Amino acid sequence: MIHPSRRLFLAGATLTAAAPALARAVPSAPIVNPLVRQRADAQVFRHTDGWYYLTGSVPEYDRLVLRRSRTIAGLSTATEAVLWRHQASGPMSGYIWAPELHLIDGRWIMYFAAGPSGGGADVFRIRTYAVVCEGADPMTGTWTVLGQLETPWDSFNLDSTSFVHRGTRYLAWAQREPGIETNSNLYLAPLATPLTLAAKPARLSVPTLDWEIRGYKVNEAPAVLARNGRLFMTYSASATDARYCLGMLTARDDANIMDPAAWTKSQTPVMTTSPAHKVYGPGHNSFTVDERGRDMLVFHARDYATIKGDPLLDPNRHTRVQPIVYRADGTPVFDPPVANGPLA
């Protein structure tokens, strides 16, 4: 059995319909956006030990990093540990993308996507792997390779995230499925072990809407928010330039979430570029709570629209944070991305 841990808000907690109960520290300084520069695909969460942890992709795509602080604002200047570096050769010697930290069965595990070095199209032979920490402290323990995620297809896959719902641990991820002409779709399955599925995956979403297929046909980077009797699964769509945006799937908390029909896709994006606020290409988000207990959206974006060359090689996707508000019907509001500067 894989015991509950985190994805959304805490390592060590299951998904709940209300913000987790933790001692609320008074922040010593305001959060200032961007929170951390040049950290894309950011994951921030507050563990039950009271620390905030942050990991994300580095511009060099060559290592897994982690930092922590007693406050969200403190993550900006917190010391960053290098947990693991890509290998000299083989399938994990090239790009290292989108790490996520989870506590599963008492072990710290970090999922990430990796491909081989050597140039050419083969560097995008991206698959999902995990490393595991030998020790209780993820900042100081020794990290070793646990293995590769096993899915039904040997194809491009990335952005694995894990969460516990009604006592079952699930994995959600993005993958290219043979026979479907997209770059990636969204999948969900219960886990038997951190790297093996306990059931056939459910295909939750395929990019078909206009805002999901700009540049590339992409649904990726799922993240789950459990609130108000529902599960809200945000995801990222389109190319990783200013067209990048957030979509959302919604399911009732008591639904069979392995049934794709239980999920409803928002027909318009839930967060997009804001030229007025100079925030471009918001995406690849995670969720946390601040010291006041407010739900917070974490995402990356650039401060400009024009990019020279491949957007993936532009280093300036910065980690950003802002509060989530809710409509009267209980659905979250993310748009617009706030401008640079201190949060209220």
C-alpha positions as CSV (number, residue, x, y, z in Angstrom):
1,M,0.0,0.0,0.0
2,I,1.2,3.5,-0.8
3,H,0.3,5.7,2.1
4,P,-0.9,9.3,1.9
5,S,1.5,12.1,1.4
6,R,1.3,15.3,-0.6
7,R,1.1,16.9,-3.9
8,L,-1.1,19.9,-3.4
9,F,-0.2,21.5,-0.2
10,L,1.8,19.3,2.2
11,A,4.0,16.4,2.2
12,G,2.2,14.1,4.5
13,A,-1.4,15.1,4.0
14,T,-4.3,13.8,1.9
15,L,-6.5,16.0,-0.3
16,T,-9.1,17.7,1.8
17,A,-11.9,20.1,1.1
18,A,-10.4,22.8,3.4
19,A,-7.0,24.3,3.9
20,P,-4.7,22.1,6.0
21,A,-4.5,22.9,9.7
22,L,-0.9,24.1,10.4
23,A,0.4,26.6,12.9
24,R,0.2,29.8,11.0
25,A,3.4,31.8,11.1
26,V,3.3,35.6,10.5
27,P,5.4,36.3,7.4
28,S,8.3,38.6,8.2
29,A,8.4,40.1,4.7
30,P,5.9,40.4,1.8
31,I,6.1,38.0,-1.1
32,V,7.6,39.8,-4.1
33,N,7.1,38.6,-7.6
34,P,9.0,37.0,-9.3
35,L,9.5,34.9,-6.2
36,V,12.6,33.0,-7.7
37,R,14.1,34.0,-11.0
38,Q,15.0,31.4,-13.6
39,R,13.2,28.5,-11.9
40,A,10.6,27.1,-14.3
41,D,8.0,24.3,-13.7
42,A,8.0,25.3,-10.0
43,Q,6.6,23.2,-7.2
44,V,6.1,24.9,-3.8
45,F,4.5,23.1,-0.9
46,R,4.4,23.4,2.9
47,H,5.4,20.2,4.7
48,T,4.1,19.2,8.1
49,D,7.5,20.2,9.5
50,G,6.5,23.8,8.8
51,W,9.1,24.4,6.1
52,Y,8.2,25.5,2.6
53,Y,10.0,23.6,-0.1
54,L,10.7,24.7,-3.7
55,T,12.0,22.8,-6.7
56,G,11.9,23.5,-10.4
57,S,13.7,23.3,-13.7
58,V,17.0,25.2,-14.0
59,P,18.0,26.9,-17.3
60,E,20.8,24.4,-17.9
61,Y,18.4,21.4,-17.5
62,D,21.3,19.5,-15.9
63,R,20.4,18.9,-12.2
64,L,17.7,18.5,-9.6
65,V,17.6,21.3,-6.9
66,L,15.7,22.0,-3.7
67,R,15.5,24.9,-1.3
68,R,13.4,25.6,1.8
69,S,12.4,28.4,4.0
70,R,10.0,29.0,7.0
71,T,8.1,31.5,4.8
72,I,7.2,31.7,1.1
73,A,9.0,35.0,0.8
74,G,12.2,33.5,2.2
75,L,12.4,31.0,-0.7
76,S,13.7,33.9,-2.8
77,T,17.0,33.9,-1.0
78,A,17.1,30.4,0.5
79,T,20.2,28.3,0.0
80,E,19.6,25.8,-2.8
81,A,20.9,22.2,-2.6
82,V,21.8,20.2,-5.6
83,L,20.3,16.8,-5.0
84,W,21.4,15.0,-8.2
85,R,23.0,15.7,-11.6
86,H,22.3,14.2,-14.9
87,Q,24.5,11.2,-15.8
88,A,27.5,11.2,-18.1
89,S,25.8,9.0,-20.7
90,G,22.6,7.1,-21.2
91,P,18.9,7.9,-21.0
92,M,19.3,10.4,-18.2
93,S,22.3,12.3,-19.6
94,G,20.5,15.1,-21.4
95,Y,17.7,17.5,-20.4
96,I,16.4,17.2,-16.9
97,W,12.9,18.7,-16.6
98,A,10.0,19.4,-14.2
99,P,11.0,17.8,-10.8
100,E,8.4,17.2,-8.1
101,L,9.1,16.2,-4.6
102,H,6.8,13.7,-2.7
103,L,6.9,11.9,0.6
104,I,5.6,8.3,-0.1
105,D,5.7,5.6,2.5
106,G,8.1,7.6,4.6
107,R,10.6,8.1,1.8
108,W,11.3,11.3,-0.1
109,I,10.9,10.7,-3.8
110,M,11.5,13.2,-6.6
111,Y,9.9,12.6,-10.0
112,F,11.5,14.2,-13.1
113,A,11.7,13.9,-16.8
114,A,14.9,13.2,-18.6
115,G,16.3,12.4,-22.0
116,P,19.7,11.4,-23.5
117,S,22.5,13.7,-24.5
118,G,24.1,13.8,-27.9
119,G,22.0,16.3,-29.8
120,G,19.5,15.8,-32.5
121,A,15.9,14.7,-32.1
122,D,17.0,11.9,-29.6
123,V,17.4,14.5,-26.8
124,F,13.6,14.7,-26.8
125,R,13.3,11.0,-26.1
126,I,11.9,12.2,-22.7
127,R,10.8,9.7,-20.1
128,T,9.8,10.0,-16.4
129,Y,12.2,8.7,-13.7
130,A,12.5,9.1,-10.0
131,V,15.3,9.5,-7.4
132,V,14.9,8.5,-3.8
133,C,16.5,10.0,-0.7
134,E,18.4,7.8,1.8
135,G,17.6,9.8,4.9
136,A,14.9,11.8,6.6
137,D,16.1,15.3,5.5
138,P,15.7,15.8,1.7
139,M,18.2,18.7,1.8
140,T,21.1,16.7,3.2
141,G,20.3,13.0,2.4
142,T,21.9,11.0,-0.4
143,W,19.8,10.7,-3.5
144,T,20.0,7.7,-5.8
145,V,18.1,6.6,-8.9
146,L,14.9,4.6,-8.1
147,G,14.0,3.8,-11.6
148,Q,11.7,4.7,-14.6
149,L,8.0,5.1,-14.6
150,E,6.2,2.2,-16.2
151,T,3.3,3.2,-18.5
152,P,1.6,1.2,-21.3
153,W,3.5,3.0,-24.0
154,D,7.2,3.7,-24.5
155,S,6.7,7.2,-25.6
156,F,7.3,10.9,-24.7
157,N,6.1,11.5,-21.1
158,L,6.7,14.0,-18.4
159,D,5.2,16.1,-15.6
160,S,4.3,13.4,-13.2
161,T,2.4,14.5,-10.1
162,S,1.0,12.4,-7.3
163,F,-1.9,12.9,-4.9
164,V,-4.1,11.0,-2.5
165,H,-7.8,11.0,-2.9
166,R,-10.2,9.1,-0.6
167,G,-7.4,6.8,0.6
168,T,-6.0,6.0,-2.9
169,R,-2.7,7.4,-4.2
170,Y,-2.9,8.5,-7.8
171,L,-0.4,9.6,-10.5
172,A,-1.3,12.2,-13.1
173,W,1.0,12.9,-16.0
174,A,1.4,14.0,-19.6
175,Q,2.2,11.5,-22.4
176,R,2.1,11.1,-26.2
177,E,-0.1,8.1,-26.9
178,P,0.5,6.2,-30.1
179,G,-2.3,6.7,-32.6
180,I,-3.2,10.2,-31.3
181,E,-1.6,13.0,-33.3
182,T,-0.8,15.3,-30.4
183,N,2.3,16.2,-28.5
184,S,0.9,15.1,-25.1
185,N,-2.4,14.3,-23.4
186,L,-3.3,14.0,-19.7
187,Y,-3.5,10.6,-18.0
188,L,-4.5,9.4,-14.5
189,A,-4.0,6.1,-12.7
190,P,-3.8,4.7,-9.2
191,L,-0.3,3.7,-8.1
192,A,0.9,0.2,-7.0
193,T,4.4,1.5,-6.2
194,P,5.9,5.0,-6.9
195,L,6.8,3.8,-10.4
196,T,4.2,1.3,-11.3
197,L,0.5,1.7,-12.1
198,A,-2.2,-0.3,-10.3
199,A,-4.7,0.0,-13.2
200,K,-5.0,0.9,-16.8
201,P,-4.6,4.7,-17.2
202,A,-7.6,6.9,-17.9
203,R,-7.1,9.5,-20.6
204,L,-8.6,12.6,-19.2
205,S,-7.8,15.2,-21.8
206,V,-6.6,15.6,-25.4
207,P,-5.7,19.0,-26.7
208,T,-8.4,20.0,-29.3
209,L,-9.5,23.5,-28.4
210,D,-7.9,26.5,-30.2
211,W,-6.0,27.7,-27.1
212,E,-4.6,24.2,-26.5
213,I,-3.0,23.7,-29.9
214,R,-1.1,27.0,-30.6
215,G,2.3,26.1,-31.8
216,Y,2.0,22.6,-30.4
217,K,-0.9,20.3,-29.4
218,V,-0.2,20.2,-25.7
219,N,-1.8,19.2,-22.5
220,E,0.8,18.9,-19.8
221,A,1.8,19.7,-16.2
222,P,-1.3,18.6,-14.3
223,A,-1.8,19.8,-10.7
224,V,-4.8,19.1,-8.4
225,L,-6.6,21.4,-6.0
226,A,-9.2,19.8,-3.8
227,R,-11.8,22.4,-2.6
228,N,-15.5,22.9,-2.1
229,G,-16.5,19.3,-2.9
230,R,-14.6,19.1,-6.1
231,L,-11.2,18.3,-7.6
232,F,-9.8,21.0,-9.9
233,M,-7.0,19.7,-12.1
234,T,-5.2,22.6,-13.8
235,Y,-2.9,21.9,-16.7
236,S,-0.8,23.8,-19.2
237,A,-1.5,24.1,-23.0
238,S,0.2,25.2,-26.3
239,A,3.8,26.2,-27.0
240,T,6.0,27.4,-24.1
241,D,6.1,31.0,-25.3
242,A,3.6,33.8,-24.7
243,R,0.8,31.4,-25.9
244,Y,1.4,29.1,-23.0
245,C,-1.7,29.1,-20.7
246,L,-3.6,27.2,-18.0
247,G,-6.7,25.1,-18.6
248,M,-8.7,23.2,-16.0
249,L,-10.7,20.0,-15.5
250,T,-13.3,19.6,-12.8
251,A,-14.7,16.5,-11.1
252,R,-17.0,16.0,-8.1
253,D,-15.2,14.9,-5.0
254,D,-17.4,11.8,-4.8
255,A,-17.1,10.8,-8.5
256,N,-15.2,7.9,-9.9
257,I,-12.2,10.0,-11.0
258,M,-10.9,7.2,-13.2
259,D,-13.9,7.7,-15.4
260,P,-13.0,10.4,-18.0
261,A,-16.7,11.4,-18.2
262,A,-16.5,12.5,-14.5
263,W,-14.3,15.4,-15.6
264,T,-15.5,18.6,-17.3
265,K,-13.0,20.7,-19.3
266,S,-13.2,24.5,-19.1
267,Q,-13.8,25.7,-22.7
268,T,-11.7,28.7,-22.1
269,P,-8.3,29.0,-20.4
270,V,-8.3,29.9,-16.7
271,M,-5.0,31.9,-16.9
272,T,-3.4,33.6,-19.9
273,T,-0.7,36.1,-20.8
274,S,-1.4,39.6,-19.4
275,P,0.3,42.3,-21.5
276,A,-1.1,44.9,-19.1
277,H,0.8,43.3,-16.2
278,K,3.8,42.3,-18.4
279,V,3.4,38.6,-17.5
280,Y,3.8,36.3,-20.5
281,G,3.2,32.6,-20.9
282,P,1.9,31.6,-17.4
283,G,1.9,27.9,-16.9
284,H,3.2,24.7,-15.2
285,N,1.6,25.5,-11.8
286,S,1.4,24.0,-8.4
287,F,-0.6,24.9,-5.3
288,T,0.3,25.8,-1.7
289,V,-1.0,27.8,1.2
290,D,0.6,30.9,2.7
291,E,1.3,31.6,6.3
292,R,-2.2,33.1,6.7
293,G,-3.7,29.9,5.4
294,R,-4.7,31.4,2.0
295,D,-4.7,29.1,-1.0
296,M,-1.9,30.2,-3.4
297,L,-1.2,29.5,-7.0
298,V,2.5,28.9,-8.0
299,F,3.4,29.2,-11.7
300,H,6.1,30.3,-14.0
301,A,6.1,33.1,-16.6
302,R,8.3,35.5,-18.4
303,D,8.5,39.3,-18.2
304,Y,8.5,39.7,-21.9
305,A,6.9,38.3,-25.0
306,T,9.6,38.3,-27.7
307,I,12.0,35.3,-27.6
308,K,15.0,34.7,-29.8
309,G,15.3,31.0,-30.8
310,D,13.8,28.1,-29.0
311,P,11.6,29.1,-26.0
312,L,13.0,26.2,-24.0
313,L,16.4,27.7,-24.2
314,D,15.3,31.1,-23.0
315,P,16.3,31.1,-19.3
316,N,13.9,33.6,-18.0
317,R,10.8,31.6,-16.9
318,H,10.5,32.9,-13.3
319,T,8.6,31.4,-10.4
320,R,5.6,33.5,-9.4
321,V,3.0,33.2,-6.6
322,Q,-0.4,34.8,-6.0
323,P,-3.5,34.2,-3.9
324,I,-6.5,32.2,-5.2
325,V,-9.9,33.6,-4.8
326,Y,-13.2,31.7,-5.2
327,R,-16.5,32.5,-6.9
328,A,-19.8,32.1,-5.1
329,D,-20.2,28.7,-6.7
330,G,-16.8,27.6,-5.2
331,T,-14.7,27.5,-8.3
332,P,-11.3,29.1,-8.2
333,V,-10.2,32.2,-10.0
334,F,-6.6,32.5,-11.2
335,D,-6.6,35.2,-13.9
336,P,-5.1,37.6,-14.3
337,P,-1.5,37.0,-13.4
338,V,-0.4,39.8,-11.0
339,A,2.3,42.3,-12.0
340,N,5.8,42.2,-10.6
341,G,6.2,43.6,-7.1
342,P,5.0,42.9,-3.5
343,L,1.8,41.0,-2.9
344,A,-0.9,42.6,-0.7
